């Protein structure tokens, strides 16, 4: 069903539904988007560097290529650590802020909706030696209210400066408060046993960020703001996120991530996905992925609160005969998202290799396709934009690829999956 504006609904004699509001329509305009990943978020020894993880500096051609490919939005993850001064002002280094602004303007010139955030400043994995560099240390904030107050003061000053820099930019620029905040257990750590303490502190942090952005004035008074739940996990978000109070109605968006199932989408430990696959993740649910989307839809979208996937993706397959399962994955989940009015931004880390972590589809410097990137992008974008009434989840399901392993006595690896 098409989304109606309030005026259109009134003309048709219908009562506008919450999910027909302006905020949901804005979310829909984000469509399928793209992440400039492992770029401004890259860091080493406590300081972020644009080219620190191997990608060349982005150019206007980068964003022109992204727009030409059919993406409607771009997320520019930004790690600020190493560029923030001392208390009490926490002044952000001018050169770093200028580069962020330059990239934002490039993306806007290409006609894209833009998201910027605070990215890897959050606490790292518990076994990462550099975890101490991350100033958004959730476990420390839970353990000490004094530490929590210091972090909230820094969050306030950092977001106030970012918002002031972009004070006159229109609603095409979205601020995303935080990214994948956690204790290093990726949703299975102390958050499961601490009585909700980590969830409470994260909710406080989101509120502080929203307050700081609004306090910056100008276009920030009504700017769309994305807020994440714990580690951006959809289910933990539904269960524990408290949407910040806001001085303006319908300008908060819920940000989640998903690479489910990781052994297919992220590590490529298995090569196929879906009901026709043989080398699949046991018990992963496959097309039951939509159950998670339904929970997000029912909790937020149907009540008029926009949701977007700030990150999703699936790596390129190592064998040509397995790539159709990746394309099927994109078609199925992008159509399921479109049906539920949930836009999504593909995670592109620039990695041109197939297999584990090979998410690259577009060259970060030239804007040209990488490897099988064009086929992957077309599967995502075309599935989202297809308005043919016969193009449904069932028609996509019925056209799922056949496994090259079907009927074969293929050898299995130590995990019980086909090699």
C-alpha positions as CSV (number, residue, x, y, z in Angstrom):
1,X,0.0,0.0,0.0
2,X,1.3,3.4,-0.9
3,X,2.1,5.8,1.9
4,X,-0.3,8.7,2.0
5,X,0.4,12.2,3.3
6,X,-2.0,13.6,5.9
7,X,-3.5,15.9,3.2
8,X,-3.9,13.0,0.7
9,X,-5.6,10.9,3.4
10,X,-8.0,13.7,4.3
11,X,-8.9,14.2,0.6
12,X,-9.7,10.5,0.4
13,X,-11.8,10.7,3.6
14,X,-9.4,8.5,5.5
15,X,-7.9,9.0,8.9
16,X,-4.1,9.3,8.6
17,X,-2.3,6.4,10.2
18,X,0.9,7.0,12.3
19,X,2.9,5.2,9.8
20,X,1.8,7.6,7.0
21,X,3.5,10.5,8.8
22,X,6.2,12.8,7.4
23,X,9.0,11.0,9.4
24,X,8.2,7.6,7.8
25,X,8.1,9.2,4.4
26,X,11.5,10.7,5.0
27,X,12.8,7.3,6.0
28,X,11.4,5.8,2.8
29,X,13.2,8.4,0.8
30,X,16.5,7.1,2.2
31,X,15.8,3.8,0.2
32,X,18.8,1.6,-0.1
33,X,21.9,3.5,1.0
34,X,25.6,3.0,1.2
35,X,28.3,3.2,3.9
36,X,31.7,4.9,3.4
37,X,32.9,2.2,5.8
38,X,36.5,1.8,7.1
39,X,37.2,5.3,6.0
40,X,36.7,8.2,8.5
41,X,36.0,5.6,11.1
42,X,39.4,3.9,10.7
43,X,41.8,4.3,13.6
44,X,45.1,3.1,15.0
45,X,46.7,3.6,18.4
46,X,43.8,5.8,19.6
47,X,43.6,8.2,16.6
48,X,41.4,8.0,13.5
49,X,42.8,8.4,10.0
50,X,40.9,8.4,6.8
51,X,43.3,6.1,5.0
52,X,44.3,4.1,8.1
53,X,42.7,0.9,7.0
54,X,43.8,0.9,3.4
55,X,41.1,2.9,1.6
56,X,42.2,5.9,-0.5
57,X,40.7,9.3,0.3
58,X,37.2,9.7,-1.0
59,X,36.5,12.2,-3.8
60,X,33.5,13.8,-5.5
61,X,33.7,10.9,-8.0
62,X,33.1,8.5,-5.1
63,X,29.7,10.0,-4.2
64,X,28.8,10.6,-7.9
65,X,29.4,6.9,-8.5
66,X,27.3,5.9,-5.4
67,X,24.4,8.0,-6.6
68,X,24.7,6.8,-10.2
69,X,24.5,3.2,-8.9
70,X,21.1,4.0,-7.5
71,X,21.8,4.5,-3.8
72,X,19.7,7.2,-2.2
73,X,21.6,7.8,1.0
74,X,25.1,7.6,2.4
75,X,26.3,7.0,5.9
76,X,29.7,8.4,6.7
77,X,30.9,6.8,9.9
78,X,33.3,9.1,11.8
79,X,35.6,8.2,14.6
80,X,36.6,11.3,16.6
81,X,39.1,10.0,19.1
82,X,42.5,11.4,18.7
83,X,41.0,14.7,17.4
84,X,39.2,15.8,20.7
85,X,40.9,18.2,23.0
86,X,41.0,18.2,26.8
87,X,38.2,19.0,29.2
88,X,36.2,21.1,29.7
89,X,35.8,22.3,26.1
90,X,36.8,19.0,24.4
91,X,37.6,21.1,21.3
92,X,37.5,19.1,18.0
93,X,40.6,19.5,15.8
94,X,39.7,21.9,13.0
95,X,41.3,19.8,10.2
96,X,39.3,16.7,11.1
97,X,36.0,18.6,11.3
98,X,36.8,20.3,8.0
99,X,37.4,17.0,6.3
100,X,34.1,15.6,7.6
101,X,32.3,18.7,6.4
102,X,34.0,18.4,3.0
103,X,32.7,14.8,2.6
104,X,29.2,15.8,3.7
105,X,29.2,18.5,1.0
106,X,30.4,16.1,-1.6
107,X,27.7,13.6,-0.8
108,X,25.0,16.3,-0.8
109,X,26.3,17.6,-4.2
110,X,25.7,14.1,-5.5
111,X,22.1,14.3,-4.4
112,X,22.3,11.9,-1.4
113,X,20.8,12.0,2.0
114,X,23.7,12.0,4.5
115,X,24.2,10.4,7.9
116,X,27.2,11.2,10.1
117,X,27.8,9.8,13.6
118,X,30.2,9.0,16.4
119,X,31.5,5.6,15.4
120,X,34.5,3.6,16.9
121,X,34.8,5.9,19.9
122,X,32.7,3.3,21.7
123,X,34.3,0.6,23.8
124,X,36.1,-2.0,21.8
125,X,36.0,-5.8,22.0
126,X,37.1,-7.1,25.4
127,X,40.1,-8.8,23.9
128,X,41.3,-5.8,21.9
129,X,44.5,-4.3,23.3
130,X,43.4,-0.8,22.1
131,X,40.2,-0.9,24.1
132,X,41.6,1.6,26.5
133,X,41.6,4.3,23.8
134,X,37.9,4.3,23.5
135,X,36.5,7.1,25.6
136,X,32.9,5.9,25.3
137,X,33.6,3.1,27.8
138,X,30.3,1.6,28.8
139,X,31.5,-0.8,31.5
140,X,33.4,2.0,33.2
141,X,30.4,4.2,33.1
142,X,28.3,1.5,34.7
143,X,30.9,0.9,37.4
144,X,31.3,4.6,38.3
145,X,28.7,7.3,38.2
146,X,31.5,9.8,38.3
147,X,32.9,8.3,35.1
148,X,29.5,8.3,33.5
149,X,29.0,12.0,34.2
150,X,32.4,12.8,32.6
151,X,31.5,10.8,29.5
152,X,28.2,12.6,29.3
153,X,29.9,16.0,29.6
154,X,32.2,15.0,26.7
155,X,29.3,13.7,24.6
156,X,27.5,17.0,25.1
157,X,30.5,19.1,24.0
158,X,31.3,16.9,21.0
159,X,27.8,16.8,19.7
160,X,27.3,20.5,20.4
161,X,30.4,21.3,18.2
162,X,29.3,18.9,15.4
163,X,25.8,20.3,15.4
164,X,27.1,23.9,15.4
165,X,29.3,23.2,12.4
166,X,26.3,22.0,10.4
167,X,23.8,24.4,11.9
168,X,22.4,25.6,8.5
169,X,22.4,22.2,6.8
170,X,18.9,21.0,5.9
171,X,17.1,17.9,6.9
172,X,19.0,15.9,4.3
173,X,21.7,15.7,6.9
174,X,20.9,13.2,9.7
175,X,22.9,12.9,12.9
176,X,23.3,9.4,14.4
177,X,24.2,9.6,18.1
178,X,26.3,6.5,18.6
179,X,27.3,3.2,17.1
180,X,27.2,-0.4,18.4
181,X,27.8,0.6,22.1
182,X,28.5,-2.5,24.2
183,X,30.8,-4.1,26.7
184,X,32.7,-6.3,24.2
185,X,30.4,-9.3,24.4
186,X,28.3,-8.3,21.3
187,X,25.1,-8.6,23.2
188,X,26.0,-11.7,25.1
189,X,28.1,-10.1,27.8
190,X,27.3,-8.6,31.2
191,X,24.3,-6.8,29.7
192,X,22.5,-10.2,30.2
193,X,23.2,-10.3,33.9
194,X,23.6,-6.7,35.2
195,X,19.9,-6.0,35.8
196,X,19.7,-3.6,32.8
197,X,22.5,-1.3,34.0
198,X,24.2,-1.0,30.6
199,X,20.9,-0.4,28.8
200,X,20.1,2.4,31.3
201,X,23.4,4.1,30.7
202,X,23.1,3.8,27.0
203,X,19.7,5.4,27.1
204,X,21.1,8.2,29.2
205,X,23.8,8.8,26.6
206,X,21.3,8.9,23.7
207,X,19.3,11.5,25.6
208,X,22.4,13.6,26.2
209,X,23.3,13.5,22.5
210,X,19.7,14.6,21.5
211,X,19.7,17.4,24.0
212,X,23.1,18.7,22.8
213,X,22.0,18.6,19.1
214,X,18.8,20.5,19.8
215,X,20.7,23.0,21.9
216,X,22.9,23.9,19.0
217,X,19.9,25.7,17.4
218,X,19.3,26.5,13.7
219,X,18.3,23.5,11.6
220,X,19.3,21.3,14.4
221,X,16.0,22.2,16.2
222,X,14.1,19.9,13.8
223,X,16.9,17.7,12.3
224,X,16.3,13.9,12.2
225,X,18.4,12.1,14.7
226,X,19.1,8.4,14.7
227,X,19.5,6.6,18.0
228,X,20.8,3.0,18.5
229,X,19.9,0.4,21.0
230,X,22.4,-1.9,22.6
231,X,25.1,-2.9,20.0
232,X,22.5,-1.9,17.4
233,X,21.0,-5.4,17.8
234,X,17.4,-5.3,16.6
235,X,16.0,-7.5,19.3
236,X,17.9,-5.9,22.1
237,X,16.8,-2.5,20.7
238,X,13.1,-3.6,20.8
239,X,13.5,-4.9,24.3
240,X,15.5,-2.1,25.9
241,X,15.8,1.1,24.0
242,X,14.1,4.1,25.5
243,X,13.5,6.7,22.8
244,X,14.8,10.0,24.0
245,X,12.4,12.7,24.9
246,X,12.5,15.5,22.3
247,X,11.3,19.0,22.0
248,X,10.0,18.3,18.5
249,X,7.6,15.5,17.4
250,X,8.5,12.7,15.0
251,X,12.2,13.5,14.5
252,X,13.8,10.6,16.2
253,X,14.8,7.5,14.1
254,X,15.7,4.1,15.5
255,X,19.0,2.8,14.1
256,X,19.8,-0.9,14.0
257,X,22.3,-3.2,12.2
258,X,22.1,-6.8,10.9
259,X,24.4,-9.2,9.2
260,X,22.3,-12.3,10.0
261,X,23.4,-15.0,9.8
262,X,27.0,-13.9,10.3
263,X,28.5,-17.2,9.1
264,X,26.9,-16.5,5.7
265,X,26.8,-12.7,5.5
266,X,30.0,-11.8,7.2
267,X,32.6,-14.6,7.5
268,X,31.4,-16.7,4.5
269,X,32.0,-19.8,6.7
270,X,29.0,-21.1,4.8
271,X,28.2,-20.2,1.2
272,X,24.4,-20.4,0.7
273,X,21.3,-18.9,2.2
274,X,17.6,-19.8,2.0
275,X,15.3,-22.8,1.7
276,X,17.0,-24.1,-1.5
277,X,20.5,-24.0,0.0
278,X,22.6,-27.0,1.1
279,X,25.6,-25.3,2.7
280,X,23.6,-23.1,5.1
281,X,23.8,-22.2,8.8
282,X,21.9,-24.8,10.8
283,X,18.9,-23.3,12.6
284,X,19.5,-19.8,11.3
285,X,15.9,-19.5,10.1
286,X,16.8,-18.3,6.6
287,X,13.7,-16.5,5.2
288,X,12.4,-16.3,8.7
289,X,14.6,-13.2,8.8
290,X,11.4,-11.3,8.3
291,X,10.4,-12.2,11.8
292,X,12.9,-9.7,13.1
293,X,11.7,-7.1,10.7
294,X,8.1,-7.7,11.9
295,X,9.2,-7.0,15.5
296,X,10.8,-3.7,14.4
297,X,7.7,-2.8,12.3
298,X,5.2,-3.5,15.1
299,X,7.2,-1.8,17.8
300,X,8.1,1.3,15.9
301,X,7.0,1.9,12.3
302,X,3.3,1.1,12.8
303,X,3.4,3.7,15.6
304,X,5.0,6.3,13.4
305,X,8.6,6.0,14.5
306,X,11.0,5.5,11.6
307,X,13.6,2.7,11.7
308,X,16.6,2.2,9.5
309,X,19.3,-0.4,9.1
310,X,22.5,1.7,9.4
311,X,24.4,-1.4,8.4
312,X,23.6,-4.6,6.6
313,X,25.4,-6.7,3.9
314,X,26.7,-10.0,2.7
315,X,30.2,-10.6,1.4
316,X,31.1,-11.7,-2.1
317,X,31.3,-15.5,-2.6
318,X,34.6,-17.2,-3.3
319,X,33.0,-19.5,-5.9
320,X,31.0,-18.1,-8.9
321,X,28.2,-20.8,-8.5
322,X,27.5,-19.5,-4.9
323,X,27.1,-15.8,-5.8
324,X,23.4,-16.3,-6.8
325,X,22.7,-17.1,-3.1
326,X,24.1,-13.7,-2.1
327,X,22.0,-12.0,-4.7
328,X,18.9,-13.9,-3.5
329,X,19.7,-12.8,0.0
330,X,19.8,-9.1,-1.1
331,X,16.6,-9.4,-3.2
332,X,14.6,-11.1,-0.4
333,X,15.6,-8.9,2.6
334,X,15.5,-5.7,0.6
335,X,12.0,-6.4,-0.5
336,X,11.0,-7.5,3.0
337,X,12.4,-4.2,4.3
338,X,10.6,-2.1,1.7
339,X,7.3,-3.8,2.6
340,X,7.8,-2.7,6.2
341,X,9.0,0.8,5.3
342,X,12.5,0.2,6.7
343,X,15.4,1.6,4.6
344,X,18.8,0.1,4.8
345,X,22.4,1.2,4.1
346,X,24.8,-1.4,2.8
347,X,28.1,-1.7,4.6
348,X,30.9,-1.2,2.1
349,X,34.3,-1.4,3.7
350,X,36.2,-1.2,0.4
351,X,37.5,-4.8,0.7
352,X,37.7,-6.1,-2.9
353,X,38.5,-9.7,-1.9
354,X,35.9,-12.4,-1.8
355,X,35.1,-14.3,1.4
356,X,35.5,-13.2,4.9
357,X,34.9,-9.4,5.3
358,X,34.7,-8.9,1.5
359,X,31.9,-6.3,1.6
360,X,33.4,-4.0,-1.1
361,X,31.1,-3.2,-4.0
362,X,32.3,0.4,-5.0
363,X,35.8,1.8,-5.0
364,X,36.0,4.4,-2.3
365,X,38.2,6.7,-4.3
366,X,36.8,6.4,-7.9
367,X,33.2,5.5,-7.3
368,X,33.5,2.6,-9.8
369,X,32.3,-0.9,-9.2
370,X,34.5,-3.5,-7.5
371,X,34.4,-7.1,-8.8
372,X,30.7,-8.3,-8.8
373,X,29.6,-5.1,-7.2
374,X,27.3,-4.1,-9.9
375,X,25.3,-7.3,-9.7
376,X,25.0,-7.0,-5.9
377,X,23.9,-3.3,-6.1
378,X,21.3,-4.1,-8.7
379,X,19.9,-6.9,-6.7
380,X,19.5,-4.6,-3.7
381,X,18.3,-1.4,-5.4
382,X,16.0,-3.0,-8.0
383,X,14.3,-5.2,-5.3
384,X,13.6,-2.1,-3.2
385,X,12.3,0.0,-6.1
386,X,10.3,-2.7,-8.0
387,X,6.6,-1.6,-7.8
388,X,5.3,-4.4,-10.0
389,X,2.4,-6.0,-7.9
390,X,3.5,-9.5,-9.0
391,X,6.9,-8.9,-7.5
392,X,6.4,-10.2,-3.9
393,X,8.4,-12.1,-1.3
394,X,6.6,-15.2,-2.5
395,X,7.7,-14.6,-6.1
396,X,11.3,-14.0,-4.9
397,X,11.1,-17.1,-2.7
398,X,9.8,-19.2,-5.6
399,X,12.7,-18.1,-7.8
400,X,15.4,-19.0,-5.3
401,X,18.6,-20.4,-6.9
402,X,19.3,-24.1,-6.9
403,X,22.4,-25.3,-5.0
404,X,25.3,-26.7,-7.0
405,X,25.7,-29.1,-4.1
406,X,22.1,-30.5,-4.3
407,X,22.2,-34.3,-4.5
408,X,25.9,-34.5,-4.2
409,X,27.8,-36.3,-1.5
410,X,29.9,-33.3,-0.8
411,X,32.6,-33.4,2.0
412,X,31.8,-31.5,5.1
413,X,34.1,-29.3,7.2
414,X,34.7,-29.7,10.9
415,X,31.6,-27.5,11.6
416,X,29.4,-29.9,9.7
417,X,29.0,-27.6,6.7
418,X,29.7,-28.4,3.1
419,X,33.1,-27.2,1.9
